[in-house]
């Protein structure tokens, strides 16, 4: 094979002499080589490629094409080579590999899927899909990801499950965040949307039809197992999972509560909707302001048929009754109307409570199924106990009580402990303490009262005894203390005369 420079030299020599032999002598090659390049130039062929020559596999190419077509372009070259050997092929495996590669390339060229750029119109299409969310308190979660096609505005909402009420609540919240409802909604063929396919036609869920009529929206589903038909939301799902689900790549920690996951989703939406999009070069939040003019209004009342039965929360107790059992709800919903439904079966059965507020339906409580007489209570649903509700604080009701409590914390402790012990004549003893405070230092009397409360000494003379012991000086009473050289244990010296004769005991004395 000649280089491009050599080929141009051969052709230049032929154009100069007009003779094949003379050109061959000038170019230093055979006149047959000169003739081959001259003929190929005249035929318009490529000069830098050798001329095609017949190969042993040419007569077997129709069979190779048949095998590639039957295998939908997946047959291996080594398998095809073994089959060719059985048919009498004598060529090398290398030739077979090259032939199979060419046939596969031709097969795919006629069947490649060509994507035409989609130019969406404002207010027309909303796509949504799901992603596996992080585990919160050991329970699985689901990320609901919605994508408004024209403005590229995204909404990510965490869900506890993919049941119909949860999906309807997420869609209602999405519409209210967008500030309107688009004309079409595109999603997968979930059971919440499509019950079955008949002759390739999706049969819609009746509850979904009612939901679509309520919001005046048309729900479409993509082709089964064809994620390319809703590529926008597929990309949004991938980005949301990469940012929100804890992985080694993002170094995000585990979520302590579901509320923390909700806050993280809101932060993610704010971040992606306020920065310029790669395609439009504009922030989606800015484009949404223009697109809202093409969206139709969101109904004032949410679609609540799938949320269960209604219950009214009492004005003073955040508990609702459902099938003869009681379940707690947040205390901020006192007097409000909620919807209660059952999710799951068997030991995993749960009671889900939903409230519809200005921002749409929100799941406010989820309890394990309980029995009548055993209320299901979540401590977070109740406000902190008011001060003094459990620990009673002494408060003076008359002058005598005020004078006693004015002695200090020891007096308050004595009153509380004495009352708990059922002490009699408490008012008399309190008056005595006030009188002692006038004779002695009030701080010493308060200490004595606290000392009596700690040791449970509530008798009539106990306070005076403790006070007298506390006020006695070191010279008036010898105090014995245990130490390294002395012990308070009684000695055994008196036992030495035990069993001795009288004269020995007298001598010992």
PyMOL commands that set and color helices and strands:
alter all, ss='L'
color gray80, all
select helices_A, chain A and resi 4-17+20-27+31-42+58-70+77-86+93-109+164-178+206-215+227-244+258-274+284-294+305-307+331-333+346-348+379-381+399-405+409-420+426-439+442-455+462-471+493-495+502-508
alter helices_A, ss='H'
color red, helices_A
select strands_A, chain A and resi 125-132+142-148+153-159+184-187+194-198+201-204+218-221+309-312+319-322+325-328+337-343+350-357+360-368
alter strands_A, ss='S'
color yellow, strands_A
deselect
rebuild
show_as cartoon
